[in-house]
């Protein structure tokens, strides 16, 4: 990630927008031009890794449907917030807010939330599970670890289906088979192990 | 009626209206969706689904999607066939109503907070939609259910049955709200920069 050149480019864009947009002027006033630009750049890099990871999961047949037929998208808001599609329902999205330094993931499935919580906590996030959500404090994370949140969102897609299938889709992956199935892991632990292994194998979409 | 029979009837009806049916297991049960392009057809689909008999054991959830124009209506069948689940929205706004259905773990406080955070017009529209409806007071539940424009709403309520004419009124209101949603979305899109096929920045 070439952060300095991205910041330079986004700063120019924000400066230009601020001249005729009160909201942008307010953001720049509150956060400062550099911080506002940097947040957008981190989200951009996150989106790039999410995008690549999504494609790799798709190629490996780890989704039960094609995300590209369902308009999976990643939206970055000028305020330093990103919303990313994590499911096949149009409204199933997660949110990363770099102002509040938190991740919001909404789901009713306990087992999916357990896996996702562990994936975020691998990065140093502090997560709290609610009935319908998982809220994580990411204030202690480095820039690189913030960016590493996003490929994990690609792993969440179809996770409930994979869990229901008993991890069948992972059987085709030789490394996951060796690292996780051969250890006798099952259910959520198997899914977590397979996702960790696969993310490592694909260098987390870098 | 058996679940597979319901699925067959649903798929058949969906196709007859020019839609595409698909089935999926969700956390809350079997979801049957019908991707369909028009508001009127979506409504016809909902009316058809309302006439089906609920299965004995499973909850079956239906929704009718309008594709990019996300006009969705759904119907949730449990033992009580009066359960109705309506989703309506546009790309930027999703409104989900659930009556006597399975609550989604939503809480009123969050809903109120969210109403305060969205546009005044939209908030007023939603409040007026349910004002005076007996049995709805204090039953609001809210779940953050974000959508592409960042404005979204997911409301669940239960305890009251809607009659046909009341549902009609809700649809009418939904259409009006949709126009507002479209305006919000159009404004957002004016400032969107597409950085890849899947990613956009909203400046």
HADDOCK unambig.tbl for C-alpha pairs under 7 A between the chains (distance, minus, plus):
assign (segid A and resid 47 and name CA) (segid B and resid 199 and name CA) 6.83 0.50 0.50
assign (segid A and resid 72 and name CA) (segid B and resid 198 and name CA) 6.52 0.50 0.50
assign (segid A and resid 73 and name CA) (segid B and resid 198 and name CA) 4.67 0.50 0.50
assign (segid A and resid 73 and name CA) (segid B and resid 199 and name CA) 5.76 0.50 0.50
assign (segid A and resid 74 and name CA) (segid B and resid 198 and name CA) 6.00 0.50 0.50
assign (segid A and resid 74 and name CA) (segid B and resid 199 and name CA) 4.66 0.50 0.50
assign (segid A and resid 74 and name CA) (segid B and resid 200 and name CA) 6.51 0.50 0.50
assign (segid A and resid 75 and name CA) (segid B and resid 148 and name CA) 6.67 0.50 0.50
assign (segid A and resid 75 and name CA) (segid B and resid 199 and name CA) 5.85 0.50 0.50
assign (segid A and resid 75 and name CA) (segid B and resid 200 and name CA) 5.16 0.50 0.50
assign (segid A and resid 75 and name CA) (segid B and resid 201 and name CA) 5.87 0.50 0.50
assign (segid A and resid 76 and name CA) (segid B and resid 200 and name CA) 6.18 0.50 0.50
assign (segid A and resid 76 and name CA) (segid B and resid 201 and name CA) 4.52 0.50 0.50
assign (segid A and resid 76 and name CA) (segid B and resid 202 and name CA) 6.04 0.50 0.50
assign (segid A and resid 77 and name CA) (segid B and resid 201 and name CA) 5.87 0.50 0.50
assign (segid A and resid 77 and name CA) (segid B and resid 202 and name CA) 4.95 0.50 0.50
assign (segid A and resid 77 and name CA) (segid B and resid 203 and name CA) 6.53 0.50 0.50
assign (segid A and resid 78 and name CA) (segid B and resid 202 and name CA) 5.92 0.50 0.50
assign (segid A and resid 78 and name CA) (segid B and resid 203 and name CA) 4.98 0.50 0.50
assign (segid A and resid 90 and name CA) (segid B and resid 147 and name CA) 7.00 0.50 0.50
assign (segid A and resid 91 and name CA) (segid B and resid 145 and name CA) 5.78 0.50 0.50
assign (segid A and resid 91 and name CA) (segid B and resid 146 and name CA) 5.71 0.50 0.50
assign (segid A and resid 91 and name CA) (segid B and resid 147 and name CA) 5.05 0.50 0.50
assign (segid A and resid 92 and name CA) (segid B and resid 145 and name CA) 6.58 0.50 0.50
assign (segid A and resid 92 and name CA) (segid B and resid 146 and name CA) 6.97 0.50 0.50
assign (segid A and resid 93 and name CA) (segid B and resid 145 and name CA) 6.89 0.50 0.50
assign (segid A and resid 93 and name CA) (segid B and resid 146 and name CA) 5.72 0.50 0.50
assign (segid A and resid 93 and name CA) (segid B and resid 147 and name CA) 6.75 0.50 0.50
assign (segid A and resid 109 and name CA) (segid B and resid 27 and name CA) 6.24 0.50 0.50
assign (segid A and resid 131 and name CA) (segid B and resid 105 and name CA) 6.12 0.50 0.50
assign (segid A and resid 132 and name CA) (segid B and resid 105 and name CA) 5.66 0.50 0.50
